[in-house]
Amino acid sequence: MRCHQDCEQWSSTESSSEEEIPLEPRGYENGILTEYWRFCDDPKKKVKVDCRGCRQVYVDVTAYELKKVADQEETFQVILMVKLFWLDRGLRLKGTLKLKDGREVEEEVVNISQQGTITMFDPDDKNTFPRKTKEYGKGDYEDKTIEPMNDMSQRFFPQFTFTNIQGEPTEIQKATYDFLWKDETGVFVCWQQKLDATFSESLELQDFPLDRQLCRVKILSQKPIEDVQFLLLEKKHPKLSKVCESFEMDQAMHSKAAAYVRYNDYELPYYTQRSMLNLLFHMDRRGDYYFNNILLMVFLVNVMALCTFAIPLDDASGRLGLVSSCFLAVLAYRYIINEILPRKAYLTAADKYITFACMFLIVICLETVFATLWRSGIDKARLYDDLNESTLHRRKFRKQRLDAIQMLDYYDLIAGLLLGLSWVVINLCLWCMWKMSQRASWDHIYNLNQEPYCPVEECTLCGHRWLARQCNHTSDDGRQACPCCDTKAHVNKQVKYLSPMDIPNGPLVKPQALLKEKAKKK
């Protein structure tokens, strides 16, 4: 079945990577998916689901400190504050006000405005019906306490879970309720909790120690989107107050996409889907420790190995002994890196450098063996010279032997100089790359992590692009028809994961202001 019937509006066939790609998720209004098709691939089961009556839950997640990134365990520890906002219809509140004249008023709250004005039933009028109300401005009271008259455990709460959390989080600040305003529509509730939690994250270490990491906190609603949908609260995300010493935050990316709500599919081949919010940390590793304490030592060990060419060729055992000692020293640093990083099927940049250093030592060893064999051949010629009775022949062979020894010493010197020069030049280039921070692009990182910020399918025939479905963008069995070229011709699915750098207008599901703030803007 063809599930992208209206994808022509998203076409960007002729657009380059630097141009804005006009992609919009279908069915969204003011950050809410209003409807979607269930079992879209089966005409007999296909059903439209109305989501207009869902609970709108505003989510505000603020990270205060990134305490640790554990490379070996592939986890990171962060202190964060989670705030949820929603409208609760039918919730009754009781207020206690300490007035400036010393009196204390305790009554049911009728209205709470954003300016701080609280309307309560008149405590002096308890016999009339309907009861009279009395307003208390913000300047009339010194302190206030607003409590629910209902049992909050029996009221609606947007249950959620951290899908990638490790163990139980530590509660720094207990979960509390606050009631922002109240009118005839209901009470706008704020729930907040501060946590110290550890989350799992698959680290991509191909470029270690100049790697970039995309660490994510994934918050998933426990109810389907027809019941509850997350909206990201519109605000400017503050900088982290503290980041662990081994990493630094990419502030440009943090300002563009510190968090986003993953869009849901308008056409879903399954029964239901749930709302998810991702909190993102765009981290650049500080490689100074690894360069200064490990890779620099490997460089110096190989420089010491070049001293092999200062040892006479007659002392082959001394030469090979020095190279062997250097080889073992380099291998020891290899084991140190193995203790730091998790086991991966691929080689990191540090692994490649140490492997190259080992191969460099092997070249020195092979050159020593070759030169020693050459010298051994010359010594055999000397034995023939000693057995020759002819003085003329003896002088001739002695001259040839001396010329051969001089030529061998010359070649050995040239080999040492070339190897030393190449080793210094290569390491100088690597040092310049380190100082210039030549790192992989965030587009590359998003594709490695398959981050669904904006997954896009691309036709391999015509280059037409359209949004991929969130439910199966990572699967390899999705052979879908291109909506732009021949609808009957199926092509291999090629998914590209766009980063915030490719979407200048921000996340596809736009952050939303609170209900009262929306009314003010209108």
HELIX and SHEET records of a PDB file:
HELIX    1   1 CYS A    7  TRP A   10  5                                   4    
HELIX    2   2 MET A  152  GLN A  154  5                                   3    
HELIX    3   3 GLN A  251  LYS A  256  1                                   6    
HELIX    4   4 ASP A  288  TYR A  290  1                                   3    
HELIX    5   5 PHE A  291  LEU A  295  3                                   5    
HELIX    6   6 LEU A  296  ALA A  305  1                                  10    
HELIX    7   7 LEU A  306  ALA A  310  5                                   5    
HELIX    8   8 ALA A  316  ILE A  340  1                                  25    
HELIX    9   9 ALA A  349  LEU A  387  1                                  39    
HELIX   10  10 THR A  391  LYS A  435  1                                  45    
HELIX   11  11 TRP A  442  ASN A  449  1                                   8    
HELIX   12  12 LEU A  515  LYS A  521  1                                   7    
SHEET    1   A 2 TYR A  28  GLU A  29  0                                        
SHEET    2   A 2 ILE A  32  LEU A  33 -1                                        
SHEET    1   B 3 VAL A  47  ASP A  50  0                                        
SHEET    2   B 3 GLU A  35  ARG A  38 -1                                        
SHEET    3   B 3 GLU A 267  LEU A 268  1                                        
SHEET    1   C 5 ILE A 165  ASP A 183  0                                        
SHEET    2   C 5 GLY A 186  SER A 200 -1                                        
SHEET    3   C 5 THR A  75  ASP A  88 -1                                        
SHEET    4   C 5 ARG A  55  ALA A  70 -1                                        
SHEET    5   C 5 VAL A 228  LEU A 232  1                                        
SHEET    1   D 5 ILE A 165  ASP A 183  0                                        
SHEET    2   D 5 GLY A 186  SER A 200 -1                                        
SHEET    3   D 5 THR A  75  ASP A  88 -1                                        
SHEET    4   D 5 ARG A  55  ALA A  70 -1                                        
SHEET    5   D 5 LYS A 242  VAL A 243  1                                        
SHEET    1   E 5 THR A 133  TYR A 136  0                                        
SHEET    2   E 5 ILE A 118  PHE A 121 -1                                        
SHEET    3   E 5 GLU A 104  ILE A 112 -1                                        
SHEET    4   E 5 LEU A  93  LEU A  99 -1                                        
SHEET    5   E 5 TYR A 141  PRO A 148 -1                                        
SHEET    1   F 4 PHE A 160  PHE A 162  0                                        
SHEET    2   F 4 ARG A 212  PRO A 224 -1                                        
SHEET    3   F 4 ARG A 274  ARG A 285 -1                                        
SHEET    4   F 4 PHE A 247  MET A 249 -1                                        
SHEET    1   G 4 PHE A 160  PHE A 162  0                                        
SHEET    2   G 4 ARG A 212  PRO A 224 -1                                        
SHEET    3   G 4 ARG A 274  ARG A 285 -1                                        
SHEET    4   G 4 ALA A 259  VAL A 261 -1                                        
SHEET    1   H 3 ARG A 465  LEU A 467  0                                        
SHEET    2   H 3 PRO A 455  GLU A 458 -1                                        
SHEET    3   H 3 GLN A 494  TYR A 497 -1                                        
END                                                                             
